[in-house]
Amino acid sequence: MANRLSAEKSPYLLQHAENPVQWLPWGDEAFARAKAEQKPIFLSIGYSTCHWCHVMAHESFENSETAEILNRHFIPVKVDREERPDVDKVYMAYVQAMTGHGGWPLSAWLTPELKPFYGGTYFPPEDRHGRPGFPSILHTIARGWSEQREKLTAEGERAISALREHYAEKAGAPAGDDLTIAGGAAFEKCFQHFHEAFDPREGGFGGAPKFPRASNLDFLFRCAAIQGAASEPGAEAVRLATFTLQRMAAGGIHDHVGGGYHRYAVDAEWFVPHFEKMLYDQAQIAVNFLEAHQAGGDERHAWMARDIFDYVRRELTAPSGGFFTAEDADSPVPGAAHEHAEGAFYVWTKEEIEAVLPADAARFFCAHFGVLENGNVGAGRDPQAEFTGKNILAQRRSLRESAEQSGLTLAAANDLVVSALGRLREIRARRPRPLLDDKVLAACNGLMISALSRGSQVFGAAGADYLAMATRSAEFVQRELHDEKSGVLYRSWREGRGANEGFAEDYAYVIQGLLDLYEASFGLRWLQWAARLQRTMDERFWDEAGGGYFNSQENDASIVLRLKEDYDGAEPAPSSIAAGNLLRLAAMLQDEALGRRAVRTIEAFRAQWSAAPHALPAMLCAVALALEPSRQVVFVGDPAREDFCALTAVMHERLGPRRVLVALTNEADRAWLGAKAPWLAEMKMTGGRATAYVCEHFSCQAPVTDPAELRRLIT
């Protein structure tokens, strides 16, 4: 019999709709029942493509005996963290403070007033090695609630008070040195951290597990842009970032057959991945590869960005133009009824490869990708014995080395690998696919709009399809996730718009995407919408007292602790991106108030980025933008003409300082932008040709029409 989750749209919640646990969604009904029945809430938070969420669901939530305990003693509530990141962040902060670690599934026990008094992540179905299993914990908490309710209620009050004090202390740190001095010191300290943590053998920072934390590499490329990629510190920053990307591209974390990147590697070699594939990773890693290409001109980096875009186009693009959220780590095991395993869709036996490739091609391919007769994972990296006899594809040597060892030319070896991967993609397409989380999230689409827009800039005419993809996504978000009358952005769409209004991250990432789309297309509508969304974000999330942006709105009574994210993790903190957005908008619209708000946002987090700058590398990129001189390039002309495209292409040839791009392409542009910056209205084409005006320190150079002359001015 289905529970109350059957009426939800979230794929994660629907996965639990047939559980014997009588789940309720987060909301008034659950809260009212907890108060009426005076029962604690058991809160379980996860997402649809989470492997350990599946494990706990199968072991505990599908178990009728465990369900009976939950139903009798608790009000069980399920939350999709991707639909309610605000709820997730509150209780994740509690669990991390309590246990020293976090993750999903997130398990928390709350008073009827929603204050947590116990929590953790995954719990096994029975007692193991001195660690209590989930039923034992449920019985203990139920008994404690019955016999010592006041103590547990007091713990909930204490926990929230302690977290509130902790965040207040961080926000209340004194400003200290001038921003220029503090920012420079933080930049140097952050670079030194990454330099010391760098793994010289495998790339990345630190040991296992290894995550492709894109904001780390964004920071390194900003260092190179500021110092100059040819300078000693700039070259070193590029080396750390590009070597990491190359090792990721060679490793098992990269889906060599189908494109794109898995969530993270469980080892230090990027070899054994956690196989889920997230849209937000694809977007941010693609930008890393684009900047790597701009930094060094290596075509392999451009190819890897295209590899990601092609995967997103093929597997994560909705017919309506939005982008889906993720693909699962688990999938049905081919030929095994009702059996699922992590990575089943992606791994190969040697026999399978030899059966579909010509003998010589199979021999070369297996040597190049480390395919072994008995599997290449090994027991030490396979504690669940899921990959016995299976192979994860990872390049064991460079293509040049493989070609030399096989007596092939580099071109012939490349053709062989491309052909073999194409054949394996055809074969793999016949396997049962992982679950697709087919909801469309505003935030993730904003990140993907940014990546595709920047891809179209780097690839020029060859990137026209990427610009079209970005435009379709932006149009989808505007049509389906934006209320034109109120100006409100909504969080998600699946079979219609979701009920939850957008959070700070949705606004920040979508605004960034629109600014990048504007600079790629010079469609004025995107700049205008970005400005409107920024006003709405300021109204709903701005902290007038302390600066920066709260994750959630003020009027949500279900959020017991209103937080400001202060860590650039798998996705950057909303305030980190918002600070950069404000600075760009200030320069585009000549609005000093936006610039002041950006600086206040940066200052609100100074205590964090001064003490531990590696925790906020995206915020440091905004610090750099705030401290650099104001730089704009204004283009006048028709974006459809070749001379206009030739000029704008110069801006994206290489990595360099951030410059705001504005274009006067018609009278509507001239009127709207000229009303904000009257000096723009005086800019005209020269000799009937597309013209560029390079402006810095509030003065402009003489206009140029020749790409070579523009290149000289910005170098």
Secondary structure, 3 states (H helix, E strand, C coil): CCCHHHHCCCHHHHHCCCCCCCCEECCHHHHHHHHHHCCCEEEEEECCCCHHHHHHHHHHHCCHHHHHHHHHHCEEEEEECCCCHHHHHHHHHHHHHHHCCCCCCEEEEECCCCCEEEEECCCCCCCECCECCHHHHHHHHHHHHHHCHHHHHHHHHHHHHHHHHHHHHHHCCCCCCCHHHHHHHHHHHHHHHHHHHECCCCCCECCCCECCCHHHHHHHHHHHHHHCCCCHHHHHHHHHHHHHHHHHHHCCCECCCCCCECCEECCCCCCCEECCEEHHHHHHHHHHHHHHHHHHCCHHHHHHHHHHHHHHHHHCECCCCCECCEECCEEECCCCCCCEEECCCCCECHHHHHHHCCHHHHHHHHHHCCCCCCCCCCHHHCCCCCCCCCECCCCCCCHHHHHHHHCCCHHHHHHHHHHHHHHHHHHHCCCCCCCEECCEEHHHHHHHHHHHHHHHHHHHHHHHHHHHHHHHHHHHHHHHCECCCCCCEECEECCCECCCECCHHHHHHHHHHHHHHHHHHCCHHHHHHHHHHHHHHHHHHECCCCCCECCCCCCCCCCCCCCCCCCCCCCCCHHHHHHHHHHHHHHHHCCHHHHHHHHHHHHHCHHHHHHCHHHCHHHHHHHHHHHCCCEEEEEECCCCCHHHHHHHHHCCCCCCCCCEEEEECCHHHHHHHHHHCHHHHHCCCECCECEEEEEECCEECCCECCHHHHHHHHC
